[in-house]
Amino acid sequence: MSEIIRQEFQFYGRVQGVGFRYKMSHLARGHGVSGWVRNEYDGSVSAQLQGRVEQMNEILYQLVQDRYIDIQEVRRKDISLREEEQGFQICY
């Protein structure tokens, strides 16, 4: 198994008003990934995920397969771990 990492994501496309945050939250919790997700004013969605890269890739794969979500671009970068973080939150 790979090590635990934390990544920041920015999603562009039809990602607001289609259940994106709820789907990501459900997937993250199901895969044991911590972090958060929120809508941005420019119509994009931001998220931070902490877990194994394989878990994050599976979450992204499931999001892309959703018939209502249409991700046109994803920006992804490594960031510092938050050792104390527990669970996954939808930010409002």
N, C-alpha and C positions, 0 to 999 in steps of 0.2 A: 504494500500500500504506500501511496505517496504521502508526503508531509502535508500538514495543515497550512494553508495560505489564506490571504485575504486579498480580494480584488474589488476594484471599483468599476462599475459599468455605467454607460450612458446609452440608452436605447432610443433610436429615432425611427419614425414611420407611423403606422396606425397603432399606437401603443397606449393611448388614453381613451377612456370610455368603452373599452372592450374587455374589461376584467383582468387586465394584465397584472396589476398589483396583487389581486386575490389569487390568481393562478400561481404567480411566483411564490407567494407566501405558502400556499398549500404544498407546492413542490419542494421548497426549501425545508419546510418542517418534515416532510416525508423522507427527505434525504439526510436529515440531521445537520443541515447547514444553518449557521446563524447569520444575522445581519439585519438589513432593512431595505425597504423600497419606497419610493415616493414619486409623485408626479411633479414635473417642473413647469414653470410658467410658459416656456417656449414650446410646449407640447411634447417634450421628450419625457423619459422616465429614467431616474437615477436609482442605483442600487449599490449596496456593498454586501458581498457574500464572503463568508469565512468557512472554509472546509477544505476538502481535497479537490484537486483540479478535475478529477473524474466526476465527482458529484456536481460541480458547477457546469461542466460540459453537458451532463445529462439534463440538468434543469434548462439550459439554453436550448438543447435539442427539443425538449417537450414544448417550450414556448414557441419555437418556430413551427412546430406541427399544429398548433392551435389554429382553427379555421377563422377565428375573428381577429387574431393578432397578426399584423403584417410588419415585421421588423425589416426596415430598409438598411439600417446601419447600426453597428455595435462598436462602441469604443470601450476598451478593456485595459486596465493596468493594475499592476501589483501595488499594494499599499501595506502599511504596517499592521501586524496582528493586533487584535484587542483581546488579550488573554481572558479578561473578566466577562466578556460578552456571553449572554445566555439567550437562546431563542431567536426568533425572527419577528420583526415588527413591520407593520404597514404604517408609514408616516403620513399624516394629513396636513 
